[in-house]
Amino acid sequence: MVELALLDARGAVLLDTLVRPSCAVAEGARSVHGITDAELAGAPAWAEVDAQLRQLTAGRLLVSHNAGFDARLVDQTSDAHGCAPLVAAEWACTMELLTGANGGRWPDLGLALSIVGAAPPEGAAHRARYDAECCRRIVLALAAAGTT
């Protein structure tokens, strides 16, 4: 894990940070998110981010796009750094919520926004804050339509 962002339902940023990895970032991952080694060199280590994450998420519903992947990555990162698994009240997945509306296929984040009629936010796709804001917009659109 090299970046993490948490927003509340109103869009307030609770956490937005790079995370210094304990191993080299795979080139395939770097080509998706564009985060450089130089940017990560001064980032906080997982142990510091983990403490903030636990405080902010205890007992809360966490929503992400591909939540199963995200939950697994958080747990793997915690384990690699000797931290206990994250305990959240529940994870919800915008990708899974919209699979039926996409003919049984997992929609990517851009398509998910389109399905619910939500505009994409400003910013760089595949960055944590951008992706978190996309999920927030999807949930709000689904709630407004009465489909959550």
PAPAVO-403201 format. One record per residue (C-alpha): x, y, z. Coordinates in nm, 3 decimals. Example, Ala and Ser with C-alpha at 12.3 -4.5 7.8 and 13.67 -1.06 7.14 Angstrom:
// residues 2
      c1      c2      c3
   1.230  -0.450   0.780
   1.367  -0.106   0.714
END
This chain:
// residues 148
      c1      c2      c3
   0.000   0.000   0.000
   0.144   0.336  -0.101
  -0.148   0.576  -0.053
  -0.459   0.599   0.161
  -0.745   0.848   0.180
  -1.057   0.860   0.395
  -1.346   1.100   0.342
  -1.660   1.132   0.546
  -2.006   1.140   0.390
  -1.990   1.520   0.356
  -1.659   1.499   0.171
  -1.438   1.621   0.453
  -1.091   1.472   0.429
  -1.021   1.263   0.737
  -0.693   1.117   0.611
  -0.499   1.166   0.288
  -0.144   1.037   0.291
   0.120   0.855   0.099
   0.261   0.551   0.278
   0.628   0.455   0.262
   0.632   0.092   0.146
   0.852  -0.175   0.296
   0.941  -0.312  -0.047
   0.986  -0.187  -0.402
   0.671  -0.075  -0.582
   0.599  -0.295  -0.884
   0.627  -0.114  -1.215
   0.276  -0.227  -1.310
   0.133  -0.062  -1.000
   0.340   0.251  -1.057
   0.208   0.277  -1.412
  -0.147   0.287  -1.271
  -0.108   0.537  -0.985
   0.200   0.728  -1.102
   0.349   0.765  -0.753
   0.728   0.785  -0.764
   0.992   0.646  -0.529
   1.097   1.005  -0.453
   0.743   1.090  -0.337
   0.731   0.781  -0.117
   1.075   0.831   0.040
   0.948   1.101   0.279
   0.608   0.943   0.345
   0.513   0.806   0.686
   0.563   0.435   0.749
   0.261   0.206   0.786
   0.282   0.193   1.168
   0.215   0.568   1.187
  -0.066   0.557   0.931
  -0.212   0.245   1.093
  -0.262   0.427   1.423
  -0.453   0.708   1.250
  -0.654   0.464   1.041
  -0.766   0.264   1.344
  -0.876   0.574   1.529
  -1.073   0.706   1.231
  -1.241   0.381   1.127
  -1.330   0.205   1.451
  -1.690   0.090   1.424
  -1.750   0.273   1.096
  -1.875   0.152   0.761
  -1.591   0.172   0.506
  -1.686   0.209   0.141
  -1.447   0.152  -0.146
  -1.446   0.035  -0.505
  -1.331  -0.328  -0.493
  -1.360  -0.342  -0.116
  -1.246  -0.704  -0.098
  -0.913  -0.607  -0.253
  -0.876  -0.299  -0.035
  -0.959  -0.485   0.288
  -0.714  -0.762   0.197
  -0.440  -0.508   0.112
  -0.488  -0.323   0.442
  -0.470  -0.652   0.633
  -0.164  -0.771   0.438
   0.012  -0.440   0.495
  -0.075  -0.447   0.866
   0.053  -0.803   0.894
   0.377  -0.720   0.711
   0.441  -0.442   0.963
   0.347  -0.644   1.271
   0.018  -0.460   1.324
  -0.313  -0.627   1.407
  -0.580  -0.651   1.135
  -0.805  -0.349   1.096
  -1.145  -0.388   1.258
  -1.418  -0.186   1.092
  -1.789  -0.227   1.146
  -1.832  -0.333   0.784
  -1.692  -0.286   0.433
  -1.920  -0.197   0.140
  -1.819  -0.216  -0.224
  -1.941   0.026  -0.490
  -1.818  -0.212  -0.758
  -2.034  -0.494  -0.623
  -2.331  -0.262  -0.568
  -2.333  -0.178  -0.939
  -2.243  -0.513  -1.093
  -2.609  -0.592  -1.165
  -2.657  -0.258  -1.337
  -2.359  -0.343  -1.558
  -2.486  -0.671  -1.697
  -2.324  -0.882  -1.425
  -1.977  -0.739  -1.486
  -1.775  -0.535  -1.239
  -1.778  -0.172  -1.354
  -1.462   0.032  -1.332
  -1.488   0.348  -1.125
  -1.558   0.577  -1.421
  -1.837   0.354  -1.546
  -1.977   0.325  -1.193
  -2.003   0.703  -1.176
  -2.176   0.705  -1.512
  -2.424   0.433  -1.412
  -2.546   0.638  -1.116
  -2.532   0.970  -1.303
  -2.259   1.121  -1.087
  -1.994   1.354  -1.228
  -1.631   1.259  -1.180
  -1.436   1.481  -0.940
  -1.135   1.693  -1.028
  -0.805   1.518  -0.976
  -0.601   1.223  -1.092
  -0.773   0.889  -1.139
  -0.627   0.600  -0.938
  -0.510   0.829  -0.661
  -0.658   0.754  -0.321
  -0.840   1.083  -0.262
  -0.988   1.085  -0.611
  -1.108   0.726  -0.578
  -1.254   0.796  -0.232
  -1.444   1.096  -0.367
  -1.576   0.884  -0.655
  -1.707   0.627  -0.407
  -1.866   0.901  -0.197
  -2.044   1.039  -0.503
  -2.165   0.693  -0.602
  -2.307   0.622  -0.256
  -2.478   0.963  -0.242
  -2.631   0.910  -0.587
  -2.756   0.565  -0.491
  -2.899   0.700  -0.164
  -3.075   0.984  -0.349
  -3.227   0.729  -0.586
  -3.333   0.514  -0.292
  -3.130   0.214  -0.408
  -2.893   0.162  -0.114
END
